[in-house]
Amino acid sequence: MNISIDKLDDLNTTVIIDLEKQDYEENVEKELRKVQKNVAVKGFRPGKAPLGMVKKLYGRSILADEIQKKASDALNEYIQENKLDILGYPISSERVPSDIDIEGKENFKFAFDLGLAPALELNISAKDKLTNFQIEVGEKEIDEDIEYARKRYGKMEDVEVSEAEDIIYCNLTELNDEGVAFEGGIAEKPASLVANLIEDAALKQTLIGVSKAAKFQVNIFQLFNNNDTVISNTLGIQKEGVKDLNMNFELVVTDIKRRTMAEINEDYYKEVFGPEDFPANEEEYRARIKSNLENYYKNESDLWLDHEIGHLILDKHQMQLPDEFLKRWLVATKPEQYNAEDIEEKYAQERAALHRRLVVDKIAEAANIEPTEADIREEARIYYMGLYRQYGLTMMPDDNFLDNTINQRMGEREFVQQMADRVIYRKAYDAVKNMITLEPIKISVEDYFKHVNSHKHEHAE
């Protein structure tokens, strides 16, 4: 066996493996004899077919399997022995032709293209500065949060005439070009809507001041802000069928409900905080709201700092990647996601993720970050707590339930790797915070979001 390389540049190389008969002959012979012991050939008892006949029947496929395995093993050993930092996996070369036609040949050549990771030196120091926002919660934010809570815990009451924030319940019927019910179309489909959420100003105004049993025509697409997902869910049809709908629908108001503001009293406190630990008075209530908001905005600020660190580490570590190799690799290994027609459009996102991962791995290496089982379990706990909140669960599961869930998932290699990656990213970003200079700045909630929105607009995020 001979292994050589054909280096295109620092990021692209081809490993060429030349196999001779003595490299694979012994293994092929062993496999043939294994097959001989078990195969049933017509005219012979099981295991008694002549080796020559077995070779004639199965020799080609066994030879093909063995030379592929031999070449693959040799390639992996070569990568490990030479400590090649590869990206993705090796794929058949487009530059150097392979010769693996088994018909009448004893020598074979395999050529594999490899994409190599670029050399990377950390370029982060105390000279790099980021703002660490300390978001101040004012009376305005407390008032708004209390108003939201009072609406949430308020009662629903029937009203005769709609206002902008009222919930309008209605039936929707698809109309044909003559303005009558479309045969086979949507008929008297119950729906609900809020006028203030409609973007079309004229239609919004139409739905303010209506009464029960009111009937009029509406543009179904304007009614739901041209959101195909909302329209399909509301009407109970496939999303693909939305484009085939007639735009004119008859809307008949069946009910109007208004949420009243809950009164601030002991019953309200108990409903919001539970019967055991509720505020004694409005002053204590406002203090708790302020504390909750401060915790919320502290988390918001931490997340934004991580976002800024993400920008910093990419900006400070620009790099070349074996882009054409990686595009080929994605198309070859993930055909369900990528093809030759869309790879150029989709590759930018993959490249950015790989760029970030290479820098994070370098930071983790410099900071000696190595996820332990305890780290992974804690990350899994954080993951599930966030998932429960995302689904709107206010009462968190007890520790035993969480532990049992995590114990079950710890047997899944993919889940463990996912949690380990999260640990590495989190600890790497924390390490960066100790490498750079953080400048604390107090800022109002309003100014904070102005800054964030300006940044997102500038970076098209």
LOMARKOL-302075 format. One line per field, with one value per residue (C-alpha): residue number from 1; x negated, y, z negated. Coordinates in nm, 2 decimals. Each point is the difference from the previous one (the first is absolute). Example, Ala and Ser with C-alpha at 12.3 -4.5 7.8 and 13.67 -1.06 7.14 Angstrom:
BEGIN
n = [1;2]
px = [-1.23;-0.14]
py = [-0.45;0.34]
pz = [-0.78;0.07]
This chain:
BEGIN
n = [1;2;3;4;5;6;7;8;9;10;11;12;13;14;15;16;17;18;19;20;21;22;23;24;25;26;27;28;29;30;31;32;33;34;35;36;37;38;39;40;41;42;43;44;45;46;47;48;49;50;51;52;53;54;55;56;57;58;59;60;61;62;63;64;65;66;67;68;69;70;71;72;73;74;75;76;77;78;79;80;81;82;83;84;85;86;87;88;89;90;91;92;93;94;95;96;97;98;99;100;101;102;103;104;105;106;107;108;109;110;111;112;113;114;115;116;117;118;119;120;121;122;123;124;125;126;127;128;129;130;131;132;133;134;135;136;137;138;139;140;141;142;143;144;145;146;147;148;149;150;151;152;153;154;155;156;157;158;159;160;161;162;163;164;165;166;167;168;169;170;171;172;173;174;175;176;177;178;179;180;181;182;183;184;185;186;187;188;189;190;191;192;193;194;195;196;197;198;199;200;201;202;203;204;205;206;207;208;209;210;211;212;213;214;215;216;217;218;219;220;221;222;223;224;225;226;227;228;229;230;231;232;233;234;235;236;237;238;239;240;241;242;243;244;245;246;247;248;249;250;251;252;253;254;255;256;257;258;259;260;261;262;263;264;265;266;267;268;269;270;271;272;273;274;275;276;277;278;279;280;281;282;283;284;285;286;287;288;289;290;291;292;293;294;295;296;297;298;299;300;301;302;303;304;305;306;307;308;309;310;311;312;313;314;315;316;317;318;319;320;321;322;323;324;325;326;327;328;329;330;331;332;333;334;335;336;337;338;339;340;341;342;343;344;345;346;347;348;349;350;351;352;353;354;355;356;357;358;359;360;361;362;363;364;365;366;367;368;369;370;371;372;373;374;375;376;377;378;379;380;381;382;383;384;385;386;387;388;389;390;391;392;393;394;395;396;397;398;399;400;401;402;403;404;405;406;407;408;409;410;411;412;413;414;415;416;417;418;419;420;421;422;423;424;425;426;427;428;429;430;431;432;433;434;435;436;437;438;439;440;441;442;443;444;445;446;447;448;449;450;451;452;453;454;455;456;457;458;459;460;461]
px = [0.00;-0.12;0.15;-0.08;0.15;0.07;0.03;0.20;-0.05;-0.01;0.37;0.05;-0.19;0.05;-0.11;-0.08;0.00;-0.14;0.09;-0.18;0.11;-0.19;0.17;0.35;-0.05;-0.01;0.32;0.18;-0.10;0.13;0.33;0.05;-0.06;0.25;0.26;-0.08;0.08;0.35;0.11;0.25;-0.07;0.23;-0.13;-0.21;0.07;-0.02;-0.37;-0.13;-0.01;-0.35;-0.20;-0.04;0.38;0.04;-0.26;0.17;0.34;-0.12;-0.36;0.07;0.22;-0.24;-0.30;0.18;0.09;-0.35;-0.19;0.25;-0.05;-0.38;-0.01;0.23;-0.20;-0.33;0.14;0.12;-0.34;-0.18;0.22;-0.06;-0.38;-0.05;0.23;0.20;0.26;0.27;0.34;0.29;-0.10;-0.22;0.19;-0.10;-0.23;0.11;-0.36;-0.18;0.19;0.04;-0.05;0.22;0.13;-0.03;0.04;-0.33;-0.21;-0.21;-0.13;0.24;-0.02;0.22;-0.02;0.17;0.04;-0.04;0.09;-0.24;0.07;-0.20;-0.28;0.15;-0.16;0.22;0.01;0.20;-0.14;0.09;-0.03;0.33;0.29;0.37;0.29;0.16;0.34;0.16;0.36;0.19;0.37;0.21;0.35;0.12;-0.11;0.16;0.33;0.00;-0.07;0.28;0.24;-0.09;0.05;0.34;0.12;-0.13;0.18;0.31;0.34;0.15;0.33;0.25;0.04;0.23;-0.23;-0.37;-0.30;-0.36;-0.12;0.32;0.01;0.24;0.14;0.14;0.08;-0.19;0.15;-0.19;0.18;-0.01;-0.03;0.37;-0.03;0.19;-0.13;-0.25;0.11;-0.24;-0.19;-0.05;0.34;0.09;-0.34;-0.03;-0.28;-0.11;-0.19;-0.10;0.04;-0.31;-0.22;0.11;-0.26;0.24;0.12;0.34;0.09;-0.11;0.23;0.29;-0.03;0.01;0.35;0.17;0.28;0.12;0.15;-0.18;-0.07;-0.24;-0.26;-0.37;-0.32;-0.12;-0.36;0.02;0.20;-0.30;-0.28;-0.09;-0.13;0.05;-0.07;0.27;0.25;-0.06;0.03;0.31;0.19;-0.13;-0.16;-0.34;-0.24;-0.05;0.37;0.00;-0.10;0.31;0.24;0.23;-0.09;0.36;0.16;0.32;-0.06;0.29;-0.06;0.13;-0.14;-0.21;-0.20;-0.20;-0.26;0.05;-0.29;-0.03;0.03;-0.31;0.09;-0.09;0.19;-0.20;-0.33;0.09;0.09;-0.33;-0.24;0.18;0.18;-0.31;-0.24;0.18;-0.07;0.16;0.07;-0.05;-0.34;-0.13;0.17;-0.18;-0.33;0.04;0.08;-0.30;-0.22;0.14;-0.06;-0.35;-0.08;0.16;-0.19;-0.33;0.05;0.09;-0.32;-0.21;0.14;-0.07;-0.36;-0.04;0.14;-0.26;-0.27;0.11;-0.06;-0.34;-0.15;0.10;-0.12;-0.33;-0.06;0.06;-0.10;0.00;0.18;0.00;0.33;0.04;-0.09;0.25;0.28;-0.07;-0.01;0.34;0.16;-0.15;0.07;0.33;0.20;0.33;-0.11;-0.23;-0.03;-0.20;0.28;0.03;-0.35;-0.13;0.30;-0.01;-0.38;-0.05;0.18;-0.19;-0.33;0.08;0.09;-0.33;-0.20;0.15;-0.06;-0.37;-0.06;0.20;-0.20;-0.32;0.12;0.10;-0.35;-0.17;0.22;-0.02;0.37;0.11;0.37;0.04;0.31;0.11;-0.03;0.21;0.27;0.02;0.02;0.28;0.18;-0.03;0.12;0.31;0.09;-0.02;0.21;0.27;0.01;0.02;0.32;0.15;-0.04;-0.02;-0.02;-0.33;-0.03;-0.16;-0.36;0.08;0.20;-0.28;-0.27;0.19;0.04;-0.37;-0.11;0.20;-0.15;-0.36;0.01;0.04;-0.34;0.15;0.17;-0.32;-0.20;0.26;-0.02;-0.38;-0.02;0.23;-0.24;-0.30;0.17;0.12;-0.34;-0.19;0.20;-0.05;-0.37;0.01;0.16;-0.32;-0.23;0.16;0.10;0.37;0.12;0.32;0.25;0.33;0.28;0.38;0.21;0.11;-0.35;-0.12;0.25;-0.08;-0.36;0.09;0.23;-0.25;-0.27;0.24;0.09;-0.36;-0.09;0.32;0.08]
py = [0.00;0.35;0.32;0.34;0.35;0.25;0.33;0.27;0.27;0.04;-0.08;-0.27;-0.32;-0.34;-0.33;-0.27;-0.36;-0.27;-0.35;-0.31;-0.36;-0.09;0.28;-0.16;-0.36;-0.17;0.17;-0.08;-0.37;0.00;0.15;-0.25;-0.29;0.15;0.02;-0.35;-0.14;0.14;0.05;-0.23;-0.07;-0.20;-0.35;0.00;-0.04;0.32;0.08;-0.25;0.21;0.01;0.32;0.07;0.01;0.22;0.24;0.01;0.08;0.24;0.09;0.34;0.13;-0.12;0.15;0.33;0.01;-0.09;0.26;0.27;-0.10;-0.02;0.35;0.15;-0.14;0.11;0.35;0.03;-0.12;0.25;0.29;-0.09;-0.07;0.33;0.19;0.15;0.24;-0.08;0.17;-0.23;-0.34;-0.10;-0.05;-0.15;0.23;0.21;0.10;-0.34;-0.29;-0.33;-0.34;-0.25;-0.20;-0.36;-0.17;-0.18;0.23;-0.06;0.35;0.28;0.37;0.20;0.38;0.20;0.38;0.15;0.34;0.12;0.25;0.32;0.08;0.23;0.21;0.16;0.38;0.11;0.22;0.26;0.26;-0.13;0.18;-0.08;0.17;-0.19;0.16;0.04;0.05;0.22;-0.08;0.31;0.06;-0.01;-0.36;-0.09;0.16;-0.17;-0.34;0.04;0.11;-0.31;-0.22;0.16;-0.06;-0.36;-0.07;0.21;-0.14;-0.04;0.18;0.01;0.34;0.12;0.22;-0.07;0.21;-0.03;-0.26;-0.21;-0.36;-0.03;-0.35;-0.06;-0.25;0.02;-0.12;0.00;0.19;-0.04;0.28;0.08;0.05;-0.31;-0.31;-0.19;-0.35;-0.24;0.28;0.11;0.02;0.16;-0.06;0.13;0.24;0.27;0.32;0.33;0.32;0.16;-0.28;0.05;0.20;0.12;0.34;0.00;-0.36;0.07;0.30;-0.21;-0.25;0.27;0.09;-0.31;-0.18;-0.36;-0.14;0.26;-0.14;0.13;-0.11;0.00;-0.08;-0.32;0.07;0.36;-0.14;-0.22;0.23;-0.22;-0.27;-0.33;-0.20;0.19;-0.03;-0.37;-0.07;0.22;-0.15;-0.35;-0.05;-0.10;0.29;-0.08;0.06;0.36;0.14;-0.17;0.18;0.27;0.32;0.11;-0.15;0.08;0.07;-0.03;0.12;-0.26;0.14;0.28;-0.03;0.25;-0.08;0.22;0.11;-0.21;0.21;0.01;-0.17;-0.30;-0.24;0.13;-0.04;-0.36;-0.07;0.14;-0.12;-0.30;-0.03;-0.05;0.29;0.30;0.38;0.16;0.33;0.19;0.13;-0.35;-0.10;0.26;-0.09;-0.36;0.11;0.22;-0.29;-0.24;0.26;0.06;-0.37;-0.02;0.29;-0.12;-0.32;0.20;0.20;-0.32;-0.14;0.32;0.00;-0.36;0.12;0.28;-0.25;-0.21;0.29;0.09;-0.35;-0.02;0.35;-0.06;-0.34;0.03;-0.31;-0.18;-0.34;-0.27;0.13;-0.20;-0.32;0.07;0.07;-0.33;-0.18;0.15;-0.11;-0.35;-0.07;0.20;-0.04;0.05;0.35;0.11;-0.04;0.15;0.26;0.14;-0.05;0.34;0.17;-0.22;-0.03;0.34;-0.11;-0.32;0.18;0.25;-0.28;-0.18;0.32;0.06;-0.36;0.01;0.31;-0.13;-0.33;0.21;0.20;-0.33;-0.14;0.31;0.00;-0.38;-0.04;-0.36;-0.08;-0.24;-0.22;0.24;0.29;-0.19;-0.09;0.36;0.12;-0.25;0.14;0.35;-0.12;-0.16;0.29;0.23;-0.24;-0.01;0.38;0.02;-0.22;0.24;-0.23;0.22;-0.29;-0.17;-0.38;-0.14;-0.11;-0.37;0.05;0.20;-0.24;-0.30;0.18;0.09;-0.35;-0.15;0.25;-0.05;-0.34;0.18;0.09;0.28;0.17;-0.02;0.15;0.28;0.08;-0.02;0.25;0.24;-0.03;0.08;0.30;0.14;-0.05;0.13;0.32;0.03;-0.04;0.29;0.22;-0.05;0.07;0.33;0.33;0.03;0.36;0.01;0.27;0.07;0.03;0.04;-0.28;0.22;0.11;-0.36;-0.12;0.29;-0.11;-0.36;0.08;0.23;-0.27;-0.26;0.24;0.07;-0.37;-0.11;-0.23]
pz = [0.00;0.08;-0.13;0.15;0.00;0.27;-0.18;0.18;-0.27;-0.38;-0.02;0.26;0.05;0.16;-0.16;0.26;-0.12;0.24;-0.09;0.13;-0.01;-0.31;-0.19;0.02;0.13;-0.35;-0.12;0.32;-0.04;-0.36;0.10;0.28;-0.24;-0.25;0.28;0.12;-0.35;0.00;0.36;0.16;0.37;0.22;0.04;-0.32;-0.36;-0.21;-0.06;0.25;0.32;0.16;-0.09;0.37;0.05;-0.31;0.14;0.33;-0.16;-0.28;0.08;0.16;-0.28;-0.27;0.18;0.04;-0.37;-0.11;0.21;-0.11;-0.36;0.04;0.16;-0.26;-0.29;0.16;0.05;-0.36;-0.13;0.22;-0.13;-0.36;0.04;0.18;-0.23;0.29;-0.13;0.26;0.05;0.08;0.13;0.30;0.33;0.33;0.18;0.30;0.08;-0.01;0.16;-0.20;0.17;-0.18;0.29;-0.13;0.34;0.08;-0.22;-0.31;-0.08;-0.09;-0.07;-0.24;0.00;-0.28;-0.02;-0.35;-0.12;-0.27;-0.28;0.03;-0.25;-0.27;-0.27;-0.27;0.04;-0.31;-0.28;-0.25;0.28;0.14;-0.17;-0.02;-0.18;-0.28;-0.03;-0.34;0.09;-0.25;-0.07;-0.05;-0.11;0.36;0.04;-0.33;0.09;0.34;-0.15;-0.26;0.27;0.21;-0.31;-0.08;0.36;-0.02;-0.32;0.09;0.08;0.35;0.04;0.29;0.17;0.27;0.20;0.07;-0.09;0.14;-0.26;-0.03;0.12;0.29;0.06;0.35;0.27;0.33;0.34;0.33;0.28;0.37;0.26;-0.03;-0.37;-0.11;-0.19;0.21;0.06;-0.17;-0.16;-0.36;-0.17;-0.34;-0.14;-0.36;-0.06;-0.24;0.05;-0.15;0.21;-0.14;0.13;0.37;0.20;0.27;-0.14;0.18;-0.10;-0.35;-0.02;0.15;-0.29;-0.27;-0.10;0.14;-0.19;-0.03;0.32;0.21;0.35;0.27;0.25;-0.08;0.18;-0.18;0.07;-0.15;-0.29;-0.11;0.12;0.30;-0.24;0.17;-0.32;-0.20;0.29;0.04;-0.37;-0.04;0.30;-0.06;0.34;0.13;0.02;0.37;0.06;-0.13;0.34;0.16;-0.22;0.13;-0.17;-0.08;-0.31;-0.19;-0.36;-0.25;-0.35;-0.25;-0.33;-0.15;-0.32;-0.19;-0.27;-0.30;-0.23;-0.32;-0.32;-0.21;-0.33;-0.21;0.23;0.30;-0.19;-0.08;0.36;0.13;-0.26;-0.16;-0.33;-0.21;0.08;0.13;-0.06;-0.30;0.18;0.32;-0.11;-0.05;0.33;0.20;-0.17;0.11;0.35;0.01;-0.12;0.26;0.27;-0.11;0.02;0.34;0.14;-0.16;0.20;0.31;-0.05;-0.04;0.32;0.19;-0.13;0.13;0.33;0.01;-0.09;0.29;0.23;-0.16;0.03;0.37;0.08;-0.17;0.16;0.37;0.18;0.33;0.03;0.26;0.13;0.32;-0.18;-0.28;0.26;0.17;-0.34;-0.11;0.33;-0.02;-0.37;-0.05;0.32;-0.19;-0.08;0.28;0.37;0.29;0.06;-0.35;-0.16;0.09;-0.17;-0.31;-0.05;-0.16;-0.31;-0.03;0.05;-0.27;-0.25;0.09;-0.03;-0.35;-0.10;0.09;-0.20;-0.30;0.01;0.00;-0.30;-0.18;0.07;-0.14;-0.31;-0.05;0.03;-0.01;-0.08;-0.29;-0.06;-0.27;0.25;0.25;-0.25;-0.12;0.36;0.06;-0.30;0.13;0.34;-0.13;-0.24;0.30;0.21;-0.27;-0.02;0.38;-0.02;-0.26;-0.30;-0.31;-0.25;0.06;-0.03;-0.32;-0.01;0.02;0.32;0.15;-0.11;0.14;0.33;0.02;-0.10;0.29;0.25;-0.13;0.18;0.34;0.15;0.22;-0.30;-0.21;0.28;0.04;-0.37;0.00;0.29;-0.20;-0.30;0.22;0.16;-0.34;-0.17;0.30;0.00;-0.38;0.06;0.26;-0.27;-0.21;0.30;0.11;-0.17;-0.10;-0.04;-0.22;0.11;-0.15;0.25;0.00;0.14;0.29;0.10;-0.03;0.25;0.23;0.00;0.06;0.29;0.15;-0.01;0.15;0.28;0.07;0.02;0.16;-0.28]
